[in-house]
Amino acid sequence: MIRAAKPADMEAIAALQIASWRGAYRCLLSDEYLGQPVVDDLRAKWVGMDVPAEDILLVSETDGDVDGFIYVICSRQPAYIDNLHVTPKRKRSGIGAALMRSAAQQMIDQGVESVYLTVITDNIPAVQFYEKMGGTRGPVQDEKLYGEPVTTYPITWTDLAQLRDA
């Protein structure tokens, strides 16, 4: 079941992103950062966060447990997918695609015309997933992720109906 996130979900969202990063970003971010600092940073981001009304924060829930989420910042032009994570044990189960399609429909309903995200270049499964969902990869760029240097691709969708139907 996909639904709008509630304040009571924020702890689960933080825990899910921590687990996701520790699995997907091993060897992409430093082991030191993936220890306590990632816990501190992501709990500070999510726990107690007030989600702006125009933004989209959806969760996937199975048997009462949050097993995926997507957060889209719609106040930016184009809109920005800040996070999409699925609990490691449920990856490749269709949850990520369902979250992307649901968020695309909500963006369409809000009049959003396009959306993008950035993905670490060496996170090959994520790059392939976003391209399978119809995203267009842009040029490599250097960024900092919580102070950690990373190389990323922007991935853009200019047709949200195509993303919704992917």
C-alpha positions in Angstrom: 0.0 0.0 0.0 1.3 3.4 -0.9 0.1 6.4 1.1 1.1 9.8 2.3 3.7 9.7 5.1 2.6 10.7 8.6 4.7 12.2 11.3 4.7 8.8 13.0 6.6 7.4 10.0 9.6 9.6 10.2 11.6 7.3 12.5 11.0 4.4 10.1 11.9 6.6 7.1 15.2 7.6 8.8 16.0 3.9 9.7 15.1 2.8 6.2 17.4 5.3 4.5 20.3 4.5 6.9 19.9 0.8 6.1 19.7 1.5 2.4 22.8 3.7 2.3 24.8 1.2 4.4 23.9 -1.4 1.8 24.1 0.5 -1.5 26.9 3.0 -0.6 29.4 0.6 1.0 32.7 1.4 -0.9 31.0 4.6 -2.4 31.1 6.5 0.9 33.7 6.2 3.6 33.2 3.4 6.2 33.7 6.2 8.8 30.8 8.1 7.5 28.6 5.1 7.2 29.1 4.4 10.9 27.5 6.8 13.4 27.7 10.0 11.3 25.1 8.6 8.8 22.8 7.8 11.7 23.2 11.3 13.2 22.7 13.1 9.8 19.7 11.2 8.6 17.9 11.2 11.9 18.4 15.0 12.1 17.0 15.3 8.6 13.9 13.2 9.0 12.8 12.9 12.7 10.6 15.9 13.4 10.7 17.2 9.9 7.8 19.3 8.7 7.2 18.4 5.1 6.1 21.5 3.1 2.6 21.2 1.8 3.7 21.4 -1.9 6.2 18.5 -1.4 5.4 14.9 -1.8 6.5 12.3 0.8 5.0 8.9 0.2 5.6 5.6 1.9 5.1 2.0 0.9 3.7 -0.1 3.7 3.5 -3.9 3.9 2.0 -5.6 6.9 2.2 -2.4 8.9 5.9 -1.8 8.2 7.3 1.0 6.1 9.4 -0.7 3.4 10.0 2.2 1.0 9.6 5.9 0.6 10.0 8.7 -2.0 10.4 12.4 -1.2 9.9 15.0 -4.0 10.7 18.7 -3.5 8.1 20.3 -5.7 8.9 24.0 -4.8 12.1 23.7 -7.1 11.8 24.1 -10.8 12.2 21.5 -12.0 11.0 19.4 -9.1 13.7 17.3 -7.4 13.5 13.7 -6.2 15.5 14.1 -3.0 15.2 10.4 -1.9 13.8 7.1 -3.1 14.7 4.1 -0.9 13.4 0.6 -0.5 14.4 -1.6 2.4 17.3 -3.8 1.3 15.3 -7.1 1.7 12.5 -5.8 -0.6 14.6 -4.3 -3.4 13.6 -5.4 -6.9 10.1 -6.2 -5.7 8.4 -3.3 -7.6 8.1 -1.0 -4.6 10.5 1.6 -6.1 8.6 1.7 -9.4 5.3 1.9 -7.7 6.5 4.9 -5.5 7.9 6.6 -8.6 4.6 6.2 -10.5 2.5 7.4 -7.5 4.7 10.4 -7.1 4.5 11.2 -10.8 0.7 11.2 -10.6 0.8 13.6 -7.7 3.2 15.9 -9.5 0.9 15.9 -12.5 -2.0 16.7 -10.3 0.0 19.7 -8.9 0.9 21.0 -12.3 4.6 20.0 -12.1 6.0 19.5 -15.6 9.4 17.8 -15.0 11.5 16.2 -12.3 15.1 15.2 -11.8 17.4 13.5 -9.3 21.0 12.8 -8.9 22.5 9.3 -8.5 26.0 8.3 -7.7 27.6 7.1 -11.0 28.9 3.9 -9.4 25.5 2.9 -8.0 24.9 0.9 -11.2 21.6 -0.8 -10.1 20.1 2.6 -9.3 21.3 4.1 -12.6 19.8 1.2 -14.5 16.5 1.4 -12.6 16.1 5.1 -13.3 16.8 4.7 -17.0 14.4 1.7 -17.1 11.8 4.2 -15.6 12.4 6.5 -18.6 14.8 8.9 -17.1 17.5 10.6 -19.3 21.0 10.6 -17.9 22.9 13.9 -18.0 26.7 14.6 -17.8 28.8 13.5 -14.9 29.2 16.0 -12.1 31.1 16.2 -8.8 29.2 16.9 -5.6 29.4 16.5 -1.9 27.0 14.3 0.0 27.0 15.2 3.7 30.6 16.3 3.1 31.6 13.1 1.2 32.9 13.6 -2.3 30.8 11.8 -4.9 30.5 11.7 -8.7 26.9 11.8 -9.9 24.6 11.8 -12.9 21.5 14.0 -13.1 18.6 11.9 -14.3 15.7 13.9 -15.7 12.1 13.1 -16.7 10.4 15.8 -18.8 7.2 13.7 -19.5 5.6 12.9 -16.1 2.8 11.0 -17.8 5.4 8.6 -19.3 7.0 8.2 -15.8 3.5 7.6 -14.3 2.9 4.9 -16.9 6.4 3.3 -16.8 
